[in-house]
């Protein structure tokens, strides 16, 4: 019973981690939307300024999209259909062990998705920082 309880709490903890990182990503996006835009300054710099705007916007959009997809998909991982079917020939201990194994695998899958999304969050946050810095300087 303790193993089943621990694996269920890890699934809940992974869900909370994914939700917290999604909130950080949303806050970063809101920060970019709320700062004064450096577009007039960069647009006036000629082709290099236009290239800078396109690169910053593209990197931010890609980083935000991939990180958001990773974090949101981490919350919605399902162990698969038919896995939780009741088997009459199993004892209670076997059934409990199988349930613990399934929830532990779900928690591991959630943490893998979260771990893969963190570098993309860093990329989006770094680009947002640069965008805000350029907005302040303009």
N, CA, C and O atoms as CSV, one atom per row, in Angstrom:
chain,resi,resn,atom,element,x,y,z
A,1,UNK,N,N,0.824,-1.191,0.000
A,1,UNK,CA,C,0.000,0.000,0.000
A,1,UNK,C,C,0.868,1.256,0.000
A,1,UNK,O,O,0.522,2.260,-0.622
A,2,UNK,N,N,1.988,1.189,0.696
A,2,UNK,CA,C,2.858,2.358,0.759
A,2,UNK,C,C,3.462,2.667,-0.601
A,2,UNK,O,O,3.621,3.835,-0.955
A,3,UNK,N,N,3.797,1.643,-1.361
A,3,UNK,CA,C,4.366,1.849,-2.691
A,3,UNK,C,C,3.335,2.484,-3.611
A,3,UNK,O,O,3.656,3.401,-4.367
A,4,UNK,N,N,2.104,2.006,-3.552
A,4,UNK,CA,C,1.039,2.574,-4.380
A,4,UNK,C,C,0.776,4.026,-4.005
A,4,UNK,O,O,0.570,4.868,-4.879
A,5,UNK,N,N,0.784,4.316,-2.728
A,5,UNK,CA,C,0.558,5.687,-2.280
A,5,UNK,C,C,1.696,6.605,-2.708
A,5,UNK,O,O,1.458,7.739,-3.125
A,6,UNK,N,N,2.920,6.123,-2.608
A,6,UNK,CA,C,4.069,6.941,-3.007
A,6,UNK,C,C,4.063,7.214,-4.500
A,6,UNK,O,O,4.375,8.328,-4.920
A,7,UNK,N,N,3.718,6.228,-5.308
A,7,UNK,CA,C,3.713,6.454,-6.759
A,7,UNK,C,C,2.576,7.387,-7.155
A,7,UNK,O,O,2.724,8.186,-8.079
A,8,UNK,N,N,1.443,7.292,-6.465
A,8,UNK,CA,C,0.350,8.239,-6.753
A,8,UNK,C,C,0.738,9.660,-6.373
A,8,UNK,O,O,0.389,10.607,-7.078
A,9,UNK,N,N,1.454,9.818,-5.268
A,9,UNK,CA,C,1.873,11.164,-4.865
A,9,UNK,C,C,2.916,11.716,-5.832
A,9,UNK,O,O,2.973,12.927,-6.042
A,10,UNK,N,N,3.740,10.854,-6.425
A,10,UNK,CA,C,4.697,11.323,-7.442
A,10,UNK,C,C,3.978,11.795,-8.701
A,10,UNK,O,O,4.404,12.768,-9.324
A,11,UNK,N,N,2.910,11.131,-9.078
A,11,UNK,CA,C,2.121,11.577,-10.234
A,11,UNK,C,C,1.531,12.952,-9.949
A,11,UNK,O,O,1.560,13.835,-10.805
A,12,UNK,N,N,0.995,13.131,-8.745
A,12,UNK,CA,C,0.439,14.444,-8.380
A,12,UNK,C,C,1.522,15.513,-8.342
A,12,UNK,O,O,1.297,16.644,-8.775
A,13,UNK,N,N,2.684,15.165,-7.832
A,13,UNK,CA,C,3.793,16.130,-7.767
A,13,UNK,C,C,4.267,16.524,-9.165
A,13,UNK,O,O,4.591,17.687,-9.406
A,14,UNK,N,N,4.308,15.570,-10.074
A,14,UNK,CA,C,4.678,15.877,-11.459
A,14,UNK,C,C,3.639,16.790,-12.101
A,14,UNK,O,O,3.992,17.699,-12.852
A,15,UNK,N,N,2.366,16.556,-11.811
A,15,UNK,CA,C,1.319,17.440,-12.336
A,15,UNK,C,C,1.485,18.861,-11.812
A,15,UNK,O,O,1.334,19.825,-12.561
A,16,UNK,N,N,1.794,18.986,-10.537
A,16,UNK,CA,C,1.992,20.316,-9.954
A,16,UNK,C,C,3.225,21.003,-10.547
A,16,UNK,O,O,3.213,22.212,-10.777
A,17,UNK,N,N,4.272,20.245,-10.790
A,17,UNK,CA,C,5.477,20.822,-11.404
A,17,UNK,C,C,5.182,21.324,-12.813
A,17,UNK,O,O,5.598,22.419,-13.191
A,18,UNK,N,N,4.465,20.519,-13.582
A,18,UNK,CA,C,4.118,20.932,-14.947
A,18,UNK,C,C,3.222,22.167,-14.932
A,18,UNK,O,O,3.378,23.058,-15.767
A,19,UNK,N,N,2.292,22.223,-13.996
A,19,UNK,CA,C,1.411,23.395,-13.906
A,19,UNK,C,C,2.194,24.641,-13.504
A,19,UNK,O,O,1.934,25.727,-14.024
A,20,UNK,N,N,3.149,24.498,-12.586
A,20,UNK,CA,C,3.951,25.651,-12.166
A,20,UNK,C,C,4.820,26.156,-13.316
A,20,UNK,O,O,4.940,27.365,-13.511
A,21,UNK,N,N,5.420,25.254,-14.070
A,21,UNK,CA,C,6.242,25.683,-15.197
A,21,UNK,C,C,5.394,26.287,-16.318
A,21,UNK,O,O,5.854,27.181,-17.029
A,22,UNK,N,N,4.179,25.812,-16.478
A,22,UNK,CA,C,3.264,26.432,-17.441
A,22,UNK,C,C,2.919,27.851,-17.007
A,22,UNK,O,O,2.791,28.743,-17.846
A,23,UNK,N,N,2.767,28.067,-15.701
A,23,UNK,CA,C,2.502,29.416,-15.196
A,23,UNK,C,C,3.700,30.335,-15.437
A,23,UNK,O,O,3.518,31.508,-15.761
A,24,UNK,N,N,4.921,29.819,-15.284
A,24,UNK,CA,C,6.116,30.617,-15.566
A,24,UNK,C,C,6.160,30.986,-17.042
A,24,UNK,O,O,6.478,32.122,-17.394
A,25,UNK,N,N,5.842,30.036,-17.896
A,25,UNK,CA,C,5.827,30.289,-19.337
A,25,UNK,C,C,4.761,31.325,-19.706
A,25,UNK,O,O,5.002,32.198,-20.540
A,26,UNK,N,N,3.609,31.227,-19.095
A,26,UNK,CA,C,2.534,32.198,-19.347
A,26,UNK,C,C,2.935,33.582,-18.864
A,26,UNK,O,O,2.650,34.576,-19.532
A,27,UNK,N,N,3.587,33.659,-17.724
A,27,UNK,CA,C,4.046,34.949,-17.208
A,27,UNK,C,C,5.093,35.575,-18.114
A,27,UNK,O,O,5.098,36.787,-18.326
A,28,UNK,N,N,5.976,34.747,-18.645
A,28,UNK,CA,C,6.990,35.241,-19.579
A,28,UNK,C,C,6.338,35.806,-20.828
A,28,UNK,O,O,6.743,36.858,-21.324
A,29,UNK,N,N,5.343,35.120,-21.330
A,29,UNK,CA,C,4.622,35.592,-22.516
A,29,UNK,C,C,3.888,36.896,-22.213
A,29,UNK,O,O,3.876,37.805,-23.044
A,30,UNK,N,N,3.281,36.996,-21.041
A,30,UNK,CA,C,2.593,38.230,-20.664
A,30,UNK,C,C,3.584,39.382,-20.505
A,30,UNK,O,O,3.264,40.525,-20.833
A,31,UNK,N,N,4.772,39.092,-20.010
A,31,UNK,CA,C,5.798,40.124,-19.859
A,31,UNK,C,C,6.201,40.688,-21.217
A,31,UNK,O,O,6.343,41.901,-21.373
A,32,UNK,N,N,6.383,39.809,-22.195
A,32,UNK,CA,C,6.745,40.270,-23.539
A,32,UNK,C,C,5.622,41.114,-24.133
A,32,UNK,O,O,5.878,42.113,-24.805
A,33,UNK,N,N,4.394,40.715,-23.885
A,33,UNK,CA,C,3.262,41.476,-24.417
A,33,UNK,C,C,3.064,42.817,-23.736
A,33,UNK,O,O,2.478,43.726,-24.323
A,34,UNK,N,N,3.545,42.956,-22.499
A,34,UNK,CA,C,3.316,44.185,-21.759
A,34,UNK,C,C,4.416,45.219,-21.846
A,34,UNK,O,O,4.225,46.356,-21.416
A,35,UNK,N,N,5.557,44.854,-22.390
A,35,UNK,CA,C,6.675,45.785,-22.455
A,35,UNK,C,C,6.592,46.612,-23.736
A,35,UNK,O,O,5.979,46.208,-24.724
A,36,UNK,N,N,7.228,47.779,-23.687
A,36,UNK,CA,C,7.251,48.629,-24.880
A,36,UNK,C,C,8.048,47.931,-25.983
A,36,UNK,O,O,9.147,47.428,-25.749
A,37,UNK,N,N,7.492,47.912,-27.151
A,37,UNK,CA,C,8.087,47.162,-28.254
A,37,UNK,C,C,9.327,47.857,-28.821
A,37,UNK,O,O,9.320,49.069,-29.033
A,38,UNK,N,N,10.388,47.087,-29.064
A,38,UNK,CA,C,11.577,47.659,-29.694
A,38,UNK,C,C,11.488,47.656,-31.220
A,38,UNK,O,O,12.481,47.926,-31.896
A,39,UNK,N,N,10.314,47.354,-31.768
A,39,UNK,CA,C,10.175,47.270,-33.225
A,39,UNK,C,C,10.551,48.544,-33.959
A,39,UNK,O,O,11.270,48.460,-34.954
A,40,UNK,N,N,10.104,49.734,-33.524
A,40,UNK,CA,C,10.482,50.934,-34.281
A,40,UNK,C,C,11.995,51.159,-34.337
A,40,UNK,O,O,12.540,51.549,-35.369
A,41,UNK,N,N,12.663,50.904,-33.205
A,41,UNK,CA,C,14.110,51.093,-33.185
A,41,UNK,C,C,14.809,50.070,-34.087
A,41,UNK,O,O,15.686,50.427,-34.873
A,42,UNK,N,N,14.420,48.816,-33.970
A,42,UNK,CA,C,15.073,47.774,-34.758
A,42,UNK,C,C,14.720,47.868,-36.238
A,42,UNK,O,O,15.561,47.621,-37.103
A,43,UNK,N,N,13.483,48.224,-36.519
A,43,UNK,CA,C,13.044,48.318,-37.917
A,43,UNK,C,C,13.797,49.421,-38.652
A,43,UNK,O,O,14.034,49.332,-39.856
A,44,UNK,N,N,14.168,50.459,-37.911
A,44,UNK,CA,C,14.897,51.568,-38.515
A,44,UNK,C,C,16.378,51.292,-38.730
A,44,UNK,O,O,17.076,52.120,-39.316
A,45,UNK,N,N,16.864,50.167,-38.276
A,45,UNK,CA,C,18.285,49.833,-38.413
A,45,UNK,C,C,18.626,49.162,-39.747
A,45,UNK,O,O,19.769,48.761,-39.970
A,46,UNK,N,N,17.657,49.045,-40.609
A,46,UNK,CA,C,17.919,48.440,-41.912
A,46,UNK,C,C,17.744,46.934,-41.878
A,46,UNK,O,O,16.999,46.407,-41.051
A,47,UNK,N,N,18.440,46.234,-42.786
A,47,UNK,CA,C,18.243,44.784,-42.886
A,47,UNK,C,C,18.663,44.017,-41.636
A,47,UNK,O,O,18.064,42.991,-41.315
A,48,UNK,N,N,19.686,44.499,-40.923
A,48,UNK,CA,C,20.101,43.798,-39.707
A,48,UNK,C,C,19.059,43.924,-38.601
A,48,UNK,O,O,18.853,42.988,-37.828
A,49,UNK,N,N,18.415,45.057,-38.528
A,49,UNK,CA,C,17.349,45.239,-37.541
A,49,UNK,C,C,16.143,44.373,-37.857
A,49,UNK,O,O,15.534,43.783,-36.964
A,50,UNK,N,N,15.807,44.303,-39.135
A,50,UNK,CA,C,14.680,43.446,-39.545
A,50,UNK,C,C,15.003,41.981,-39.254
A,50,UNK,O,O,14.149,41.227,-38.788
A,51,UNK,N,N,16.250,41.587,-39.536
A,51,UNK,CA,C,16.672,40.214,-39.258
A,51,UNK,C,C,16.620,39.934,-37.758
A,51,UNK,O,O,16.209,38.848,-37.348
A,52,UNK,N,N,17.031,40.898,-36.937
A,52,UNK,CA,C,16.992,40.725,-35.481
A,52,UNK,C,C,15.560,40.532,-34.989
A,52,UNK,O,O,15.299,39.688,-34.131
A,53,UNK,N,N,14.633,41.322,-35.539
A,53,UNK,CA,C,13.225,41.189,-35.150
A,53,UNK,C,C,12.701,39.814,-35.535
A,53,UNK,O,O,12.034,39.157,-34.736
A,54,UNK,N,N,12.994,39.381,-36.734
A,54,UNK,CA,C,12.504,38.079,-37.188
A,54,UNK,C,C,13.095,36.927,-36.379
A,54,UNK,O,O,12.390,35.977,-36.041
A,55,UNK,N,N,14.387,37.012,-36.072
A,55,UNK,CA,C,15.025,35.951,-35.291
A,55,UNK,C,C,14.471,35.923,-33.875
A,55,UNK,O,O,14.131,34.855,-33.365
A,56,UNK,N,N,14.375,37.083,-33.235
A,56,UNK,CA,C,13.852,37.124,-31.865
A,56,UNK,C,C,12.415,36.612,-31.797
A,56,UNK,O,O,12.071,35.816,-30.923
A,57,UNK,N,N,11.592,37.070,-32.715
A,57,UNK,CA,C,10.188,36.644,-32.706
A,57,UNK,C,C,10.070,35.149,-32.990
A,57,UNK,O,O,9.265,34.463,-32.361
A,58,UNK,N,N,10.856,34.644,-33.920
A,58,UNK,CA,C,10.786,33.227,-34.263
A,58,UNK,C,C,11.275,32.342,-33.118
A,58,UNK,O,O,10.638,31.343,-32.784
A,59,UNK,N,N,12.398,32.707,-32.525
A,59,UNK,CA,C,12.949,31.905,-31.430
A,59,UNK,C,C,12.003,31.918,-30.239
A,59,UNK,O,O,11.796,30.886,-29.599
A,60,UNK,N,N,11.430,33.069,-29.939
A,60,UNK,CA,C,10.484,33.157,-28.823
A,60,UNK,C,C,9.242,32.313,-29.098
A,60,UNK,O,O,8.778,31.581,-28.223
A,61,UNK,N,N,8.708,32.415,-30.308
A,61,UNK,CA,C,7.499,31.658,-30.642
A,61,UNK,C,C,7.761,30.152,-30.604
A,61,UNK,O,O,6.948,29.395,-30.073
A,62,UNK,N,N,8.881,29.718,-31.160
A,62,UNK,CA,C,9.187,28.284,-31.168
A,62,UNK,C,C,9.446,27.774,-29.748
A,62,UNK,O,O,8.939,26.721,-29.364
A,63,UNK,N,N,10.230,28.517,-28.975
A,63,UNK,CA,C,10.498,28.110,-27.593
A,63,UNK,C,C,9.241,28.033,-26.753
A,63,UNK,O,O,9.060,27.094,-25.978
A,64,UNK,N,N,8.369,29.025,-26.906
A,64,UNK,CA,C,7.116,29.038,-26.151
A,64,UNK,C,C,6.214,27.883,-26.567
A,64,UNK,O,O,5.618,27.220,-25.718
A,65,UNK,N,N,6.113,27.642,-27.861
A,65,UNK,CA,C,5.231,26.580,-28.354
A,65,UNK,C,C,5.715,25.196,-27.903
A,65,UNK,O,O,4.919,24.384,-27.434
A,66,UNK,N,N,6.999,24.933,-28.044
A,66,UNK,CA,C,7.511,23.608,-27.678
A,66,UNK,C,C,7.446,23.398,-26.164
A,66,UNK,O,O,7.039,22.330,-25.706
A,67,UNK,N,N,7.842,24.403,-25.388
A,67,UNK,CA,C,7.777,24.266,-23.927
A,67,UNK,C,C,6.332,24.093,-23.467
A,67,UNK,O,O,6.046,23.250,-22.617
A,68,UNK,N,N,5.434,24.880,-24.019
A,68,UNK,CA,C,4.022,24.748,-23.658
A,68,UNK,C,C,3.472,23.382,-23.996
A,68,UNK,O,O,2.730,22.795,-23.210
A,69,UNK,N,N,3.834,22.867,-25.172
A,69,UNK,CA,C,3.359,21.541,-25.567
A,69,UNK,C,C,3.908,20.472,-24.631
A,69,UNK,O,O,3.181,19.558,-24.240
A,70,UNK,N,N,5.177,20.577,-24.271
A,70,UNK,CA,C,5.771,19.583,-23.376
A,70,UNK,C,C,5.112,19.604,-21.999
A,70,UNK,O,O,4.796,18.552,-21.443
A,71,UNK,N,N,4.903,20.815,-21.445
A,71,UNK,CA,C,4.336,20.909,-20.102
A,71,UNK,C,C,2.867,20.488,-20.077
A,71,UNK,O,O,2.434,19.792,-19.158
A,72,UNK,N,N,2.116,20.902,-21.070
A,72,UNK,CA,C,0.693,20.543,-21.093
A,72,UNK,C,C,0.524,19.055,-21.368
A,72,UNK,O,O,-0.355,18.415,-20.791
A,73,UNK,N,N,1.355,18.501,-22.238
A,73,UNK,CA,C,1.239,17.065,-22.499
A,73,UNK,C,C,1.698,16.238,-21.301
A,73,UNK,O,O,1.283,15.088,-21.156
A,74,UNK,N,N,2.541,16.799,-20.447
A,74,UNK,CA,C,2.954,16.080,-19.240
A,74,UNK,C,C,1.789,15.907,-18.277
A,74,UNK,O,O,1.725,14.917,-17.547
A,75,UNK,N,N,0.881,16.853,-18.272
A,75,UNK,CA,C,-0.269,16.754,-17.381
A,75,UNK,C,C,-1.262,15.719,-17.892
A,75,UNK,O,O,-1.954,15.079,-17.101
A,76,UNK,N,N,-1.336,15.552,-19.204
A,76,UNK,CA,C,-2.382,14.701,-19.776
A,76,UNK,C,C,-1.916,13.310,-20.176
A,76,UNK,O,O,-2.593,12.643,-20.959
A,77,UNK,N,N,-0.782,12.853,-19.665
A,77,UNK,CA,C,-0.308,11.501,-20.005
A,77,UNK,C,C,-1.235,10.471,-19.372
A,77,UNK,O,O,-1.561,10.549,-18.187
A,78,UNK,N,N,-1.640,9.533,-20.161
A,78,UNK,CA,C,-2.491,8.443,-19.701
A,78,UNK,C,C,-1.721,7.140,-19.880
A,78,UNK,O,O,-1.054,6.968,-20.900
A,79,UNK,N,N,-1.789,6.230,-18.934
A,79,UNK,CA,C,-1.006,5.010,-19.045
A,79,UNK,C,C,-1.413,4.092,-20.190
A,79,UNK,O,O,-0.668,3.166,-20.511
A,80,UNK,N,N,-2.522,4.302,-20.793
A,80,UNK,CA,C,-2.940,3.464,-21.912
A,80,UNK,C,C,-4.282,2.814,-21.639
A,80,UNK,O,O,-4.703,2.677,-20.491
A,81,UNK,N,N,-4.936,2.421,-22.697
A,81,UNK,CA,C,-6.254,1.808,-22.552
A,81,UNK,C,C,-6.116,0.344,-22.171
A,81,UNK,O,O,-5.223,-0.352,-22.655
A,82,UNK,N,N,-6.986,-0.107,-21.319
A,82,UNK,CA,C,-7.007,-1.509,-20.950
A,82,UNK,C,C,-5.988,-1.901,-19.894
A,82,UNK,O,O,-5.982,-3.051,-19.455
A,83,UNK,N,N,-5.141,-0.998,-19.479
A,83,UNK,CA,C,-4.114,-1.347,-18.501
A,83,UNK,C,C,-4.710,-1.514,-17.111
A,83,UNK,O,O,-4.246,-2.342,-16.328
A,84,UNK,N,N,-5.719,-0.743,-16.809
A,84,UNK,CA,C,-6.299,-0.795,-15.472
A,84,UNK,C,C,-7.456,-1.782,-15.366
A,84,UNK,O,O,-8.241,-1.703,-14.421
A,85,UNK,N,N,-7.578,-2.702,-16.306
A,85,UNK,CA,C,-8.628,-3.711,-16.231
A,85,UNK,C,C,-8.400,-4.621,-15.021
A,85,UNK,O,O,-7.266,-4.948,-14.672
A,86,UNK,N,N,-9.482,-5.008,-14.408
A,86,UNK,CA,C,-9.401,-5.892,-13.251
A,86,UNK,C,C,-9.194,-7.323,-13.747
A,86,UNK,O,O,-9.878,-7.777,-14.663
A,87,UNK,N,N,-8.262,-8.012,-13.145
A,87,UNK,CA,C,-7.996,-9.417,-13.479
A,87,UNK,C,C,-8.430,-10.273,-12.298
A,87,UNK,O,O,-7.945,-10.103,-11.180
A,88,UNK,N,N,-9.312,-11.158,-12.552
A,88,UNK,CA,C,-9.888,-11.948,-11.468
A,88,UNK,C,C,-8.893,-12.969,-10.916
A,88,UNK,O,O,-8.952,-13.311,-9.735
A,89,UNK,N,N,-7.997,-13.450,-11.744
A,89,UNK,CA,C,-7.071,-14.491,-11.298
A,89,UNK,C,C,-5.901,-13.964,-10.474
A,89,UNK,O,O,-5.096,-14.757,-9.985
A,90,UNK,N,N,-5.785,-12.660,-10.310
A,90,UNK,CA,C,-4.674,-12.092,-9.539
A,90,UNK,C,C,-5.057,-11.919,-8.079
A,90,UNK,O,O,-6.218,-11.682,-7.747
A,91,UNK,N,N,-4.071,-12.041,-7.225
A,91,UNK,CA,C,-4.313,-11.775,-5.815
A,91,UNK,C,C,-4.290,-10.260,-5.591
A,91,UNK,O,O,-3.907,-9.491,-6.473
A,92,UNK,N,N,-4.701,-9.862,-4.417
A,92,UNK,CA,C,-4.744,-8.440,-4.092
A,92,UNK,C,C,-3.352,-7.821,-4.152
A,92,UNK,O,O,-3.195,-6.700,-4.634
A,93,UNK,N,N,-2.356,-8.528,-3.675
A,93,UNK,CA,C,-0.989,-8.009,-3.683
A,93,UNK,C,C,-0.462,-7.842,-5.103
A,93,UNK,O,O,0.208,-6.857,-5.412
A,94,UNK,N,N,-0.768,-8.812,-5.967
A,94,UNK,CA,C,-0.334,-8.712,-7.364
A,94,UNK,C,C,-0.995,-7.534,-8.067
A,94,UNK,O,O,-0.358,-6.804,-8.826
A,95,UNK,N,N,-2.278,-7.367,-7.799
A,95,UNK,CA,C,-3.015,-6.247,-8.411
A,95,UNK,C,C,-2.471,-4.914,-7.914
A,95,UNK,O,O,-2.326,-3.972,-8.693
A,96,UNK,N,N,-2.174,-4.832,-6.643
A,96,UNK,CA,C,-1.630,-3.611,-6.070
A,96,UNK,C,C,-0.233,-3.318,-6.626
A,96,UNK,O,O,0.110,-2.165,-6.886
A,97,UNK,N,N,0.563,-4.366,-6.804
A,97,UNK,CA,C,1.899,-4.187,-7.367
A,97,UNK,C,C,1.811,-3.714,-8.816
A,97,UNK,O,O,2.581,-2.848,-9.231
A,98,UNK,N,N,0.885,-4.272,-9.584
A,98,UNK,CA,C,0.703,-3.858,-10.975
A,98,UNK,C,C,0.250,-2.402,-11.050
A,98,UNK,O,O,0.726,-1.645,-11.897
A,99,UNK,N,N,-0.663,-2.012,-10.172
A,99,UNK,CA,C,-1.124,-0.624,-10.137
A,99,UNK,C,C,0.021,0.314,-9.764
A,99,UNK,O,O,0.137,1.401,-10.330
A,100,UNK,N,N,0.865,-0.091,-8.820
A,100,UNK,CA,C,2.016,0.728,-8.429
A,100,UNK,C,C,2.993,0.885,-9.585
A,100,UNK,O,O,3.532,1.970,-9.803
A,101,UNK,N,N,3.220,-0.180,-10.315
A,101,UNK,CA,C,4.121,-0.133,-11.460
A,101,UNK,C,C,3.589,0.797,-12.542
A,101,UNK,O,O,4.350,1.550,-13.149
A,102,UNK,N,N,2.291,0.743,-12.781
A,102,UNK,CA,C,1.683,1.595,-13.807
A,102,UNK,C,C,1.774,3.065,-13.417
A,102,UNK,O,O,2.125,3.901,-14.248
A,103,UNK,N,N,1.464,3.390,-12.174
A,103,UNK,CA,C,1.523,4.796,-11.755
A,103,UNK,C,C,2.957,5.305,-11.692
A,103,UNK,O,O,3.212,6.478,-11.966
A,104,UNK,N,N,3.897,4.431,-11.332
A,104,UNK,CA,C,5.303,4.848,-11.338
A,104,UNK,C,C,5.769,5.121,-12.765
A,104,UNK,O,O,6.523,6.065,-12.998
A,105,UNK,N,N,5.331,4.313,-13.713
A,105,UNK,CA,C,5.697,4.540,-15.120
A,105,UNK,C,C,5.066,5.835,-15.636
A,105,UNK,O,O,5.687,6.562,-16.410
A,106,UNK,N,N,3.840,6.121,-15.211
A,106,UNK,CA,C,3.198,7.371,-15.616
A,106,UNK,C,C,3.938,8.575,-15.039
A,106,UNK,O,O,4.116,9.580,-15.727
A,107,UNK,N,N,4.366,8.482,-13.791
A,107,UNK,CA,C,5.129,9.578,-13.181
A,107,UNK,C,C,6.455,9.777,-13.891
A,107,UNK,O,O,6.873,10.913,-14.113
A,108,UNK,N,N,7.126,8.685,-14.251
A,108,UNK,CA,C,8.399,8.797,-14.965
A,108,UNK,C,C,8.195,9.444,-16.338
A,108,UNK,O,O,9.016,10.252,-16.772
A,109,UNK,N,N,7.113,9.093,-17.013
A,109,UNK,CA,C,6.826,9.694,-18.325
A,109,UNK,C,C,6.536,11.185,-18.187
A,109,UNK,O,O,6.952,11.983,-19.027
A,110,UNK,N,N,5.826,11.554,-17.134
A,110,UNK,CA,C,5.543,12.970,-16.900
A,110,UNK,C,C,6.832,13.754,-16.658
A,110,UNK,O,O,7.030,14.827,-17.228
A,111,UNK,N,N,7.709,13.208,-15.805
A,111,UNK,CA,C,8.961,13.893,-15.522
A,111,UNK,C,C,9.862,13.977,-16.751
A,111,UNK,O,O,10.600,14.950,-16.903
A,112,UNK,N,N,9.815,12.979,-17.627
A,112,UNK,CA,C,10.594,13.049,-18.872
A,112,UNK,C,C,10.108,14.202,-19.738
A,112,UNK,O,O,10.918,14.941,-20.296
A,113,UNK,N,N,8.807,14.360,-19.856
A,113,UNK,CA,C,8.270,15.465,-20.660
A,113,UNK,C,C,8.619,16.807,-20.044
A,113,UNK,O,O,8.963,17.747,-20.761
A,114,UNK,N,N,8.536,16.908,-18.736
A,114,UNK,CA,C,8.881,18.161,-18.064
A,114,UNK,C,C,10.353,18.487,-18.282
A,114,UNK,O,O,10.712,19.623,-18.591
A,115,UNK,N,N,11.199,17.472,-18.116
A,115,UNK,CA,C,12.637,17.674,-18.292
A,115,UNK,C,C,12.975,18.105,-19.718
A,115,UNK,O,O,13.888,18.906,-19.920
A,116,UNK,N,N,12.259,17.590,-20.692
A,116,UNK,CA,C,12.504,17.973,-22.086
A,116,UNK,C,C,11.974,19.365,-22.402
A,116,UNK,O,O,12.413,19.974,-23.377
A,117,UNK,N,N,11.056,19.878,-21.617
A,117,UNK,CA,C,10.501,21.204,-21.869
A,117,UNK,C,C,11.277,22.333,-21.218
A,117,UNK,O,O,11.158,23.484,-21.639
A,118,UNK,N,N,12.067,22.028,-20.203
A,118,UNK,CA,C,12.781,23.076,-19.469
A,118,UNK,C,C,13.785,23.835,-20.341
A,118,UNK,O,O,13.844,25.059,-20.228
A,119,UNK,N,N,14.584,23.184,-21.208
A,119,UNK,CA,C,15.481,23.985,-22.059
A,119,UNK,C,C,14.736,24.927,-22.993
A,119,UNK,O,O,15.211,26.025,-23.284
A,120,UNK,N,N,13.573,24.502,-23.460
A,120,UNK,CA,C,12.776,25.377,-24.330
A,120,UNK,C,C,12.218,26.555,-23.548
A,120,UNK,O,O,12.111,27.659,-24.082
A,121,UNK,N,N,11.860,26.329,-22.280
A,121,UNK,CA,C,11.434,27.435,-21.424
A,121,UNK,C,C,12.579,28.409,-21.221
A,121,UNK,O,O,12.369,29.622,-21.250
A,122,UNK,N,N,13.788,27.899,-21.015
A,122,UNK,CA,C,14.956,28.770,-20.878
A,122,UNK,C,C,15.212,29.579,-22.136
A,122,UNK,O,O,15.560,30.758,-22.062
A,123,UNK,N,N,15.040,28.953,-23.286
A,123,UNK,CA,C,15.213,29.667,-24.554
A,123,UNK,C,C,14.178,30.778,-24.710
A,123,UNK,O,O,14.507,31.896,-25.108
A,124,UNK,N,N,12.932,30.460,-24.395
A,124,UNK,CA,C,11.879,31.476,-24.486
A,124,UNK,C,C,12.104,32.600,-23.477
A,124,UNK,O,O,11.902,33.770,-23.802
A,125,UNK,N,N,12.519,32.259,-22.261
A,125,UNK,CA,C,12.753,33.278,-21.238
A,125,UNK,C,C,13.954,34.151,-21.602
A,125,UNK,O,O,13.919,35.363,-21.392
A,126,UNK,N,N,15.006,33.556,-22.139
A,126,UNK,CA,C,16.172,34.341,-22.564
A,126,UNK,C,C,15.826,35.299,-23.695
A,126,UNK,O,O,16.268,36.448,-23.702
A,127,UNK,N,N,15.044,34.826,-24.641
A,127,UNK,CA,C,14.617,35.697,-25.731
A,127,UNK,C,C,13.699,36.804,-25.220
A,127,UNK,O,O,13.776,37.943,-25.681
A,128,UNK,N,N,12.835,36.466,-24.270
A,128,UNK,CA,C,11.964,37.487,-23.680
A,128,UNK,C,C,12.778,38.538,-22.943
A,128,UNK,O,O,12.468,39.727,-23.010
A,129,UNK,N,N,13.826,38.100,-22.236
A,129,UNK,CA,C,14.704,39.042,-21.542
A,129,UNK,C,C,15.380,39.985,-22.535
A,129,UNK,O,O,15.441,41.194,-22.311
A,130,UNK,N,N,15.881,39.429,-23.619
A,130,UNK,CA,C,16.524,40.252,-24.646
A,130,UNK,C,C,15.531,41.219,-25.277
A,130,UNK,O,O,15.873,42.372,-25.536
A,131,UNK,N,N,14.314,40.766,-25.525
A,131,UNK,CA,C,13.276,41.623,-26.102
A,131,UNK,C,C,12.957,42.777,-25.153
A,131,UNK,O,O,12.822,43.923,-25.582
A,132,UNK,N,N,12.838,42.466,-23.857
A,132,UNK,CA,C,12.552,43.519,-22.867
A,132,UNK,C,C,13.722,44.488,-22.740
A,132,UNK,O,O,13.517,45.692,-22.587
A,133,UNK,N,N,14.932,43.975,-22.801
A,133,UNK,CA,C,16.112,44.839,-22.736
A,133,UNK,C,C,16.146,45.773,-23.932
A,133,UNK,O,O,16.413,46.965,-23.772
A,134,UNK,N,N,15.884,45.263,-25.115
A,134,UNK,CA,C,15.846,46.115,-26.305
A,134,UNK,C,C,14.697,47.113,-26.236
A,134,UNK,O,O,14.828,48.247,-26.697
A,135,UNK,N,N,13.579,46.698,-25.667
A,135,UNK,CA,C,12.450,47.611,-25.487
A,135,UNK,C,C,12.765,48.742,-24.536
A,135,UNK,O,O,12.290,49.863,-24.722
A,136,UNK,N,N,13.562,48.463,-23.516
A,136,UNK,CA,C,13.972,49.480,-22.562
A,136,UNK,C,C,14.954,50.462,-23.193
A,136,UNK,O,O,14.907,51.658,-22.905
A,137,UNK,N,N,15.830,49.968,-24.039
A,137,UNK,CA,C,16.829,50.819,-24.672
A,137,UNK,C,C,16.259,51.679,-25.799
A,137,UNK,O,O,16.856,52.688,-26.174
A,138,UNK,N,N,15.116,51.286,-26.334
A,138,UNK,CA,C,14.571,52.062,-27.465
A,138,UNK,C,C,13.853,53.312,-27.027
A,138,UNK,O,O,13.346,54.058,-27.865
